[in-house]
Amino acid sequence: MKGFIDEIPVEYEDAALVDGYPRLQVFFRITLPECVTGIAATSVFCFITAWNEYAFALMLTNKTAQTAPAFIPAQLGSGLIDWGTIAAGTTLFLIPVFVFTFLLRKHLLRGVTFGAVRR
């Protein structure tokens, strides 16, 4: 996020201040719309990282209340493997990630590459 915000020219804010905008309005009308793609890319990465936090889910849950990352491998148990339950659980687990990424797809590529360090 820092690299992305650093790429926004300071001249935009200076011009808005000269035009008479207060600082808060400069942030909401100039800076925030410029960094929407960076916010979108960062939110996708944060969402995927939080969603896939397998170790915490495995250690902090029990059989009566399980999150999806801990539930899916628990179905492998001994004996016959219930592939239908595993496939359904995996599909339900991945749908929110796909939907969230799909909704922010137009901002994702620009947000990933815009804050890159250039030499």
C-alpha positions as CSV (number, residue, x, y, z in Angstrom):
1,M,0.0,0.0,0.0
2,K,2.8,2.4,0.9
3,G,4.5,2.1,-2.5
4,F,1.1,2.6,-4.2
5,I,0.3,5.8,-2.3
6,D,3.8,7.1,-2.8
7,E,3.2,6.9,-6.6
8,I,0.3,9.5,-6.3
9,P,1.8,12.9,-7.3
10,V,1.9,15.5,-4.5
11,E,1.0,18.1,-7.1
12,Y,-2.6,16.9,-7.2
13,E,-3.0,17.6,-3.5
14,D,-1.2,20.9,-3.8
15,A,-3.5,22.0,-6.6
16,A,-6.6,21.0,-4.6
17,L,-5.3,23.0,-1.6
18,V,-4.7,26.0,-3.8
19,D,-8.2,25.7,-5.1
20,G,-9.5,26.0,-1.5
21,Y,-10.2,22.4,-0.5
22,P,-9.6,21.6,3.1
23,R,-7.2,18.7,3.9
24,L,-10.0,16.2,4.6
25,Q,-11.7,17.0,1.4
26,V,-8.4,16.6,-0.5
27,F,-8.0,13.2,0.9
28,F,-11.6,12.0,0.0
29,R,-11.8,13.7,-3.4
30,I,-8.2,13.3,-4.7
31,T,-6.1,10.8,-2.8
32,L,-8.7,8.1,-2.1
33,P,-10.0,7.8,-5.7
34,E,-6.4,7.6,-6.9
35,C,-5.5,4.7,-4.6
36,V,-8.7,2.6,-5.1
37,T,-6.9,0.0,-7.2
38,G,-4.2,-0.4,-4.6
39,I,-6.8,-0.8,-1.9
40,A,-8.5,-3.5,-4.0
41,A,-5.3,-5.4,-4.6
42,T,-4.3,-5.3,-1.0
43,S,-7.8,-6.4,0.1
44,V,-7.7,-9.4,-2.2
45,F,-4.3,-10.5,-0.9
46,C,-5.4,-9.9,2.7
47,F,-8.6,-11.8,2.2
48,I,-6.9,-14.8,0.6
49,T,-4.3,-14.9,3.4
50,A,-6.9,-14.7,6.1
51,W,-9.1,-17.2,4.4
52,N,-6.4,-19.8,4.1
53,E,-5.0,-19.5,7.6
54,Y,-4.9,-23.3,8.0
55,A,-2.6,-23.6,11.0
56,F,-4.7,-21.4,13.3
57,A,-7.9,-23.0,12.2
58,L,-6.5,-26.5,12.9
59,M,-5.1,-25.6,16.3
60,L,-7.9,-23.4,17.6
61,T,-11.0,-25.4,16.7
62,N,-12.5,-28.6,17.8
63,K,-14.9,-31.2,16.3
64,T,-18.1,-29.3,17.2
65,A,-17.1,-26.0,15.7
66,Q,-14.7,-26.2,12.8
67,T,-13.7,-23.8,10.1
68,A,-13.4,-25.0,6.5
69,P,-9.6,-25.5,6.4
70,A,-9.8,-27.8,9.4
71,F,-12.9,-29.6,8.3
72,I,-11.8,-30.7,4.8
73,P,-8.7,-32.8,5.8
74,A,-10.6,-34.2,8.8
75,Q,-12.9,-36.0,6.3
76,L,-9.9,-38.1,5.2
77,G,-9.9,-40.1,8.5
78,S,-9.5,-43.9,8.5
79,G,-11.4,-46.2,6.3
80,L,-13.5,-45.1,3.3
81,I,-12.8,-41.6,2.1
82,D,-16.0,-39.5,1.4
83,W,-14.8,-37.7,-1.7
84,G,-18.2,-36.1,-2.2
85,T,-18.1,-34.3,1.1
86,I,-14.5,-33.3,0.5
87,A,-15.3,-31.9,-3.0
88,A,-18.4,-30.1,-1.6
89,G,-16.4,-28.6,1.3
90,T,-13.6,-27.5,-1.0
91,T,-16.0,-25.9,-3.5
92,L,-17.8,-24.0,-0.7
93,F,-14.5,-23.0,0.7
94,L,-13.3,-21.5,-2.6
95,I,-16.5,-19.8,-3.8
96,P,-16.0,-16.6,-1.6
97,V,-12.4,-16.2,-2.8
98,F,-13.4,-16.5,-6.4
99,V,-16.3,-14.1,-6.0
100,F,-14.2,-11.5,-4.1
101,T,-11.4,-11.7,-6.7
102,F,-13.9,-11.6,-9.6
103,L,-15.5,-8.4,-8.2
104,L,-12.2,-6.7,-7.9
105,R,-10.5,-8.1,-11.0
106,K,-10.3,-4.8,-12.9
107,H,-8.4,-3.2,-10.1
108,L,-6.2,-6.2,-9.3
109,L,-3.6,-6.1,-12.1
110,R,-3.1,-2.4,-11.9
111,G,-2.9,-2.6,-8.1
112,V,-0.3,-5.4,-8.2
113,T,2.0,-3.6,-10.6
114,F,1.5,0.0,-9.8
115,G,3.2,0.0,-6.4
116,A,6.3,-1.8,-7.7
117,V,9.7,-0.4,-7.1
118,R,11.3,1.0,-10.2
119,R,15.0,1.7,-10.7
